[in-house]
């Protein structure tokens, strides 16, 4: 199934086959070339997910804007008003939370959607071929919509409140890519494991819920008691959230050690996820 | 026709690993507990070869038939050719894209509109956006759903749904096309359209692989055929020879062990399993007009009450031809149970048939839950009709498989005036 074979009838005497299928034992799920060939399908999967998400909802796409605002509002109320935690000086608590939410939205949505995408498309996986990696990758694409919306909301708020990011803003793409890598790595791992072990689908939401409170999404690392600091810094999200906020609203920069640890952890997570996915994908169609 | 290869299969094999466990429902917790309790024990694994050492070649413009009983490896072969599952051994060389009508409507989403589904389904089947754009009008025209293009397909009638799904698949422009039994599910007109398409495709230089229980269709379209049995390629050659070998192989035997057969549904046969099947006390032969008695044993894991037996008769050439559901319900006790199902007047004509069996609850007016079901089990033969004077009839299989005992006919003269008056 390639683009280079559009002609219905092949040139006579063609000796080299277009494709050879052999048993495969690779640590890589799909060659980049193969993924590129199927790029249209990936976009279509993502478009389908976005379309379906808001079809039959009266407010439709408006939910993309309402949901992050509600989320940031609740977290601000709980941590800012009920728990009386302090945002860094000069930054309204709501803006502070929304900045955390940009990274959190990307992380939690990619992780959740990529974990469930193989089992959710079981019917497809058992019946047609396409590089299996396409499905988790398409969730990254469809999540971009949510992330971009939160990001734009934040920009608007920054303009209104006059909060300015410092020069740290140049590092923003790095934090963002690391968050995607970490989430996708986890999503690939859990998504692959969920095919034979359906237990995973109950564990993932609980884990995500736990992480929301165990990571400095709506509070700063500085407000964590010194005794618990070490455990917090083991969580790779801590460095990424602090870094993301440093880039977005100019809060304290995470220490270099913490930042390096988080970035390396994310990269390793992605590689482990890809490897496990690749190992397990061969039996997807047989087990699913 | 050119003799350029379209597809070559060499030493192809697929093994499934079966883990022997006490529990069928695998959860992570169970696996972890089991590992903790027996850290050194590995699960007993058994390799089952669904397909082994299969080699054949297909040229462009040729139609290849694939014949074999259920569980012979036909679907595994198709799954390997379409890359849905990966081979364990051997190789497949392809000189073109592979398209299949295995699963018409795969990826159709009820919430999406007709237009959206055409594009999604087309991409899933391997068409590029340009190809779909170019073929879009033809697809819609073929399906006849112009007015409903922007309606979610969940509001379509089932006929419209199938037509649209088939239209997309039929416009695949792949060099190699796989056609499966699934085609036999549609109505007669649908099947007819599919088969016309096969002829047209082959004459346009495509290579077609046709898998069917319908030996008539295979005979009609396939020049060459392969016969699979228990995962191995038994014969390859001109279709007529292969079909002869296949039908000759179907020797009636005293009783059929159902263990190696594939279940229609993977969950069937877990709670209770049909183990052996015998027709007419092991004779596997009945004279014309004789009752058909199918005796089978069911190994049940638990007692089951109010179970219904359904019996299907398949013709070797035409597929399923008759079905019966038992009126009274049977009870199963834990362990082995023997059940006999009798059709007092099967009305079958001379020929060879196979028995399909299912046991479960419910009927076709509501929900049906089968404990176990097998599409094809024992083979039996029906003899030629004999009349009171001992004359042996010669039934022509082309006349069909069911003989009505009689039909009512009346006649009356039509005068010329009456005929005019009626017109």
Interface residues (C-beta under 8 A of the other chain):
Chain A: X1 X2 X3 X5 X6 X8 X9 X10 X12 X13 X14 X17 X18 X19 X20 X21 X22 X23 X24 X40 X41 X44 X48 X51 X52 X55 X56 X123 X124 X126 X127 X128 X129 X130 X193 X196 X197 X198 X199 X200 X282 X285 X286
Chain B: X2 X4 X6 X8 X16 X26 X27 X28 X29 X31 X60 X79 X80 X82 X83 X84 X85 X86 X87 X88 X89 X90 X91 X92 X93 X94 X95 X96 X97 X98 X102 X103 X106 X107 X109 X111 X112 X116 X119 X120 X123 X124 X125 X126 X128 X129 X173 X174 X175 X204 X205 X206
